[in-house]
């Protein structure tokens, strides 16, 4: 049986090093840390990747960060798939919420 790990931890200083190594600007790192602090320093991986992408981290660099946090490739693949699905759901929601005025 394969052991499943549901939680991954990284220190603030190590996360800063990883984010700097993938090219995130200091002001974006501080903004990301602020969002993490508001979430009581605990956030799911999908939300974390979404936050990083909003701060300018590209898809490939998000994968690097997750690997440095200790996630395995299968888990990373699942996370990235869920991130993509959430983007699609958001786009569909925008389309369905549009109104047309037939005057």
ZIBELWO-V249826 format. One record per residue. N is the residue number from 1. RES is the residue in three letters. NEAR is the number of other ideal C-beta (glycine too) atoms within 10 Angstrom. Layout:
# ZIBELWO-V249826
N,RES,NEAR / N,RES,NEAR
This chain:
# ZIBELWO-V249826
1,UNK,3 / 2,UNK,5 / 3,UNK,4 / 4,UNK,6 / 5,UNK,9 / 6,UNK,6 / 7,UNK,7 / 8,UNK,12 / 9,UNK,10 / 10,UNK,14 / 11,UNK,8 / 12,UNK,11 / 13,UNK,8 / 14,UNK,12 / 15,UNK,19 / 16,UNK,17 / 17,UNK,12 / 18,UNK,18 / 19,UNK,22 / 20,UNK,12 / 21,UNK,12 / 22,UNK,17 / 23,UNK,11 / 24,UNK,20 / 25,UNK,12 / 26,UNK,10 / 27,UNK,9 / 28,UNK,17 / 29,UNK,15 / 30,UNK,11 / 31,UNK,15 / 32,UNK,20 / 33,UNK,15 / 34,UNK,10 / 35,UNK,14 / 36,UNK,17 / 37,UNK,10 / 38,UNK,9 / 39,UNK,13 / 40,UNK,7 / 41,UNK,10 / 42,UNK,8 / 43,UNK,15 / 44,UNK,13 / 45,UNK,20 / 46,UNK,17 / 47,UNK,15 / 48,UNK,22 / 49,UNK,23 / 50,UNK,18 / 51,UNK,18 / 52,UNK,22 / 53,UNK,15 / 54,UNK,12 / 55,UNK,17 / 56,UNK,12 / 57,UNK,21 / 58,UNK,12 / 59,UNK,12 / 60,UNK,8 / 61,UNK,18 / 62,UNK,22 / 63,UNK,19 / 64,UNK,15 / 65,UNK,21 / 66,UNK,22 / 67,UNK,13 / 68,UNK,16 / 69,UNK,16 / 70,UNK,11 / 71,UNK,18 / 72,UNK,12 / 73,UNK,10 / 74,UNK,9 / 75,UNK,16 / 76,UNK,19 / 77,UNK,12 / 78,UNK,14 / 79,UNK,19 / 80,UNK,17 / 81,UNK,11 / 82,UNK,16 / 83,UNK,20 / 84,UNK,12 / 85,UNK,11 / 86,UNK,14 / 87,UNK,12 / 88,UNK,10 / 89,UNK,10 / 90,UNK,10 / 91,UNK,10 / 92,UNK,10 / 93,UNK,9 / 94,UNK,9 / 95,UNK,7 / 96,UNK,7 / 97,UNK,7 / 98,UNK,6 / 99,UNK,4 / 100,UNK,4 / 101,UNK,4 / 102,UNK,3 / 103,UNK,2
